[in-house]
Every structure is written in structure tokens, then in C-alpha cells.
């Protein structure tokens, strides 16, 4: 991934056993009446009006592929220098709800960390 500091990566041996990316792009992990994982930062309003405006611009480009949109979203998020504390605050400010079994599926303590 292009945003990982190369000096740090040199000291880490990533394998399929110690690294994974979990993305809720199709509500696989969130309940139907919940906002999606993608929208937590959007609806929390913690990143300001510029973030919301630019997110909407990306979202409204119907002629772009999902790959192009995803890259644009990731570039925008990278600019905002996210950290765990901000993500925790965003989750607390929104109505994000995980589906039954999502925590077990992810094999992690996501719910305990962020809720």
C-alpha cells in the first residue's frame, strides 16, 4: 500500500496470517438499518465541511469505476491523518451497528475497541 512508511515496512514481515484489510463496502458487516462503515467519518462531522464536500464529489461521479472511487476515497482519508482516537469518536457519534456474527467473522475485538 502506498501510504505505509517504507522504513516501518522494512521491519515488518507481513503475511496472510498477520495482516488483513476489512472493508464494509456492501454492508456485509453492518446491519441494514445502520450506516455503512464507509459513512462513519462522513456522518460524524469530525473531519469538517471540506471532507464532506469532497466525499460527495467523489460519490457523485457516476462515470468512474469502483477502483477509481476507492482510490479517491483513500487519498482523501490519507490527507486527513486519521488515528484510532478519531475513528473511535466517529463511531460513538453515529448509529453504526454490526450484524450478528460480524465480530466473530472478523476474528478481532473491533466492537470492544470502538464501541
N, C-alpha and C positions, 0 to 999 in steps of 0.2 A: 504494500500500500504506500502511496507516495507521501503520506503525511507522517509516517513514522520516522523519527530521528534515526539516521543511519548509524550513528555511534552507539545508540542503545541497542539497535537490532544486531549489531556485531556481537554483542554479549548474550544474546538470547538465541536459543535453538528452538524455533517454533516447529511443532509437529502437529499432526491431526489429533494427537492426544492432549495437547496443552493449549490449543488456540482454536477459537471458533467465533464466528460472527452471527449474531441473532438479529434478524430484521423482520419486523411485523408489517410488511408491505401489503398484505392481503387479509389482515385480521385473523390470521391463523392463531395468534396468541391472545388477542384481546376480544372481549365479549362484544356481541353485536350492538348493544346499546352504549358501548363505551367509545371514546375517541380512540383512534388508532395510535400505535406507538410513534408513528411519524408526526402526529399532530400535537404531542405533549408540549413541545417547546413553543409551537405556534400559539396554542391557546393559553399558555401560562403567562404570556406577555412579558416574560422576563428578559427577552432579548431586544425589545424596543420596536418602534414602528418601522424602522428601516428593514429589520429582519422580516417582519410580517409582509411588507410591501414586496420585497424581493422574492420571498417564498411564493406569494401569489403570482408574481410574474412568471416564475418557473412553472408553477402548477397550471397556469392558463395557456401555456404553449402546447396546443393540441397536436402540432405537426412534428413534435420531437419524439424520439423513441424513449422508452423507459430508461435505457442506458444513458442517454444524454441528460434526462431529467435527474437521474440518480447522481450522476457526476456533478451537476449544477447544485443539487441539494447538499452534497458532501462538501463542495467548495465553500458554499455559504456557511455551513456549520463549522468548517475549519477556521474561517475568518473570525468566528465568534469565540474561539478559545474556550470551548466547553470544558467543564470539570464535573466531577461526581456531585459536588455540593449543589451546583446549579441544576443538574438533572434531578436530584432528589427534591429540590424546591419546586421544580416544574411539575413533577408527578403529584406532589401534595396539593398543588393549586388546581389540578384538573380532575376529571372523573374517569381516569384510566382504570379499567378493571381487566384483570387477566381471566381467560377462560379456565374452567375447571381442568386441572391436569397440566396447565401451561408451565407451572413451576417445575413439576416433575419432568416434563418434556425437556426443559432446558437444562435439567440436572445441575441447577445452581440455586443460590439463595437470593435471586432477583427481588422477590417480593419482600423479604426481610430487609434487604439493603435499601430499597427505595420506597417502601410503604410504611 
